[in-house]
Amino acid sequence: MFYMSVTRWPLSSSEQVGKVSVELLKKPPPDYLKRIGTYVVPTAEGVKAYMLHDVKDGREGEAYKYLVDTFATYRVVEGYSVVIEPLLVVEEALSMLGLKL
């Protein structure tokens, strides 16, 4: 399973986001969670970043809590927001309907 996190902040908060990010990146994520990438997009409102997190089966709850706790570190950044969404591959989504490919 994957979690997609989408974060946003105003351009004026970029330095603060960078400082928090550098500190967080010094600590590796737990073994059940792999960060696939961070993709940053400038927008008219500021900055938007997409992060994909690959989660080991059976560890989804722990991974979600870890992500929430990690992103809470950014609460000191004015205008920062995050949305964390679970992503299912087609096979997973179909199996929830009792269907198989």
C-alpha positions as CSV (number, residue, x, y, z in Angstrom):
1,M,0.0,0.0,0.0
2,F,1.0,3.6,-0.5
3,Y,0.3,6.8,1.2
4,M,0.5,10.1,-0.8
5,S,1.1,13.2,1.2
6,V,0.5,16.6,-0.3
7,T,1.9,19.6,1.6
8,R,1.5,23.3,0.9
9,W,3.0,26.4,2.3
10,P,3.4,30.1,1.3
11,L,6.7,31.0,-0.4
12,S,7.5,33.2,2.5
13,S,7.7,30.1,4.8
14,S,10.1,28.2,2.5
15,E,13.2,28.8,4.6
16,Q,11.4,27.6,7.7
17,V,10.2,24.5,5.8
18,G,13.7,23.8,4.6
19,K,15.1,24.0,8.1
20,V,12.5,21.6,9.6
21,S,13.0,19.2,6.6
22,V,16.8,19.1,7.0
23,E,16.4,18.1,10.7
24,L,13.8,15.4,9.9
25,L,15.8,13.9,7.0
26,K,18.6,13.3,9.4
27,K,16.5,10.5,10.9
28,P,15.7,7.5,8.7
29,P,12.1,6.4,8.5
30,P,11.1,3.1,10.2
31,D,11.8,-0.1,8.2
32,Y,8.2,-0.6,7.3
33,L,8.0,2.8,5.5
34,K,10.0,3.8,2.4
35,R,9.9,7.3,1.0
36,I,9.9,7.1,-2.8
37,G,10.3,10.7,-3.5
38,T,9.5,14.3,-2.9
39,Y,8.3,16.3,-5.9
40,V,8.0,20.1,-5.4
41,V,5.8,22.4,-7.6
42,P,5.7,26.2,-7.4
43,T,2.1,27.5,-7.4
44,A,0.5,30.9,-7.5
45,E,-0.2,30.5,-3.7
46,G,3.3,29.3,-2.8
47,V,4.7,25.8,-2.9
48,K,3.1,22.3,-3.1
49,A,5.1,19.1,-2.5
50,Y,4.0,15.5,-3.2
51,M,5.6,12.6,-1.3
52,L,4.9,8.9,-2.0
53,H,5.4,6.5,0.9
54,D,5.5,2.7,0.3
55,V,4.2,0.8,3.3
56,K,4.8,-2.8,4.2
57,D,1.6,-4.9,4.3
58,G,0.1,-5.0,7.8
59,R,1.9,-1.9,9.0
60,E,-0.6,0.7,7.5
61,G,-1.8,2.0,10.9
62,E,1.7,2.4,12.3
63,A,2.8,4.1,9.1
64,Y,-0.1,6.6,9.2
65,K,0.6,7.5,12.8
66,Y,4.3,7.9,12.0
67,L,3.5,10.3,9.1
68,V,1.0,12.3,11.2
69,D,3.6,12.7,14.0
70,T,6.3,13.6,11.5
71,F,4.2,16.2,9.7
72,A,3.1,17.6,13.1
73,T,6.7,18.9,13.4
74,Y,5.9,21.5,10.7
75,R,3.1,23.0,12.9
76,V,5.7,25.8,13.7
77,V,5.6,26.9,10.0
78,E,3.0,29.5,9.3
79,G,0.6,28.5,6.5
80,Y,1.8,24.9,6.3
81,S,-0.8,22.2,5.6
82,V,-0.8,18.5,4.8
83,V,-3.2,15.9,3.5
84,I,-2.3,12.2,3.7
85,E,-4.2,9.9,1.5
86,P,-4.1,6.1,1.1
87,L,-3.5,4.9,-2.5
88,L,-4.5,1.5,-3.7
89,V,-3.2,-0.3,-6.7
90,V,-5.9,-1.5,-9.1
91,E,-5.8,-5.1,-7.8
92,E,-6.3,-3.9,-4.2
93,A,-9.2,-1.7,-5.1
94,L,-10.8,-4.5,-7.1
95,S,-10.4,-7.0,-4.3
96,M,-12.4,-4.7,-2.0
97,L,-15.2,-5.2,-4.4
98,G,-14.7,-9.0,-4.5
99,L,-13.2,-8.8,-8.0
100,K,-9.9,-10.0,-9.5
101,L,-8.0,-9.1,-12.6
